[in-house]
């Protein structure tokens, strides 16, 4: 229990202690635990190895559907999609397209029904920063946030008015990365380190993309190279005295390698149990086109699922497990029950800042 003298905030019915020393939460998109285990075993991630051995490490559950937006927003709001309202990366809006309906991206803060810990901490006097890989997530995480919030994707366009900071490329010292590359996530880590070095921040949130996890299986050269890079940046933050919380937004299905070297993965999420194993280039995998097709095929449930302003959504879920999720999805049963998708991770270090 927090000391009564320690400053706290209440967000969405839960009370949180404000950080007593600089704290960073790092959300590694699509990072099932096997990636960390493999990188540590290969000797390329010594800091992560120390964190897992000497810190606190747990295997947790993500929310359903197991997409980036619902899980990142669940992390920063501290509540599930049934409360905060972000139930997918995309949804079917019957009011769009002059009433004809259209599939739209769920990245508008207007869809949020709950406040974030980031905004509440800033309102309570903490200095807060957030860096995302893609700009679509930045808009959600930065809602009502008085602080620094920008994306690696649009780093070259950051302004004090919109993002609380400008000249980001000069600050980070890296070129603007390709949105479909491992460099996008590296830019997030590098930006986090530079913010820690140059700003008196109390709380920081960093969120990557799962480009690597779509392309490379745990223990492969590509995956280990990425986690070696991440390990170096985390070690820098630790050396600067930051408390580090490392988590995933969701896991990833095991990948098999096809004969031509391209990655395959189980893309069945949201397809009502239909397995779709397709050979794709990294670009097609990285932008989740298959997930968007799954969303379009989910329209048949739109009249059965209603959240927020009475609008029907194609994808929503907090179910008990994968099999139950599929059954409830197909049979248009109740929405809002609990879910598990046990391939996430939570790890943390509590090293104190040097006096």
C-alpha positions, 0 to 999 in steps of 0.5 A: 500500500502506498504511503499516505504522504506519497502523491497519488492520482485516481484514473478510471476508478483506480488509484496510482502512486506517482513515480518517486524517480524517473520511470519509463514504460516500454511497450514492445509490440508483439513481443512474446516471451520467447523473443527475450529468452532466445536473445538472452540465451544467444548472449546478445541481450545481457541487460534484459538477462539481468532484468529477468534474473534480478528484477520482477518478470511475469507472464500476463494476458493481453486483451482481446482482440489482440491488436496494437491499439486496444492493448496500448490504450488498455495499458495507459488507461488501466482498464479493458476495451469494454471501458475505454472504448478502443476495441480494435485497430479498425471498425465498421462505422455505419454512419460513415460514407454518407450513411452507407457505412465504411471501415475506418481506423480507430485512431481518433481520440473521439472514440476514447471513453476513458482518460489516460494515466499519462494525462492524469500524471501530467495534470498532477504536476509530473513531467510526461513524455511519450514516443510511439512508432506510428502516428495513429497510436500517438493520437490516442496516447497523447489525448489530453496530455500536456507534455511531449508526445510524438511519433517516429513516423512523423518525427520530422513534422513535430511541433511545439503546438501539436507535440510539445517539442520540435527539431526532433530529428536533430535531437535524436540524431537519426534520419527519419525512418521508413515506417516499414523497417526495424529502424522505426522502433530503434528511433523510438528507443533512441528518442527515449534515451535522448529525452531522458538525457535532455529533459527532466521527465518523471514519466515516459511511455515508449511504444514500438512496432512489431515489424520484426516480430512479423518477419522473424521468429524468436532466436533468428538472426533478425530477431536477435539483432533487433533485441540486441539493439533494444538491449543497448538502449535499455541499458542506457536508460538504466545507467541514467537512473530510470526505473524500467517497466518492459511489457508487450501489447500482445504476443505472436503466433509461432512462425514457420519459415517458407522455402523462399525465406519469407515469414508465415504466421497464423493470421486467424485472429478475428476470422471466426476460426478460419486459419489463413496461412499466407506467404507474404512479404514483410511489408504486407505483414507489417501493415496488418492487411490480413487483419483489416480483411478480417474486420471486413468479414466481421461485419455480420456481427455489427448489429449485435455489438454496440458500444459508445454512442449506440454505434455498432462495431465489428470487433469487440471482445473480452472473452475467456480464451481463444476457443471461447472467443471464436465461439462467441464471435461466430454465435454473436454472443455476449460482449464484455466477458473476460479474456486471456491471450497468454503470450504477453510479458511484463518485466521491470527493473527498480534500480534507483537513480544515483544520489 
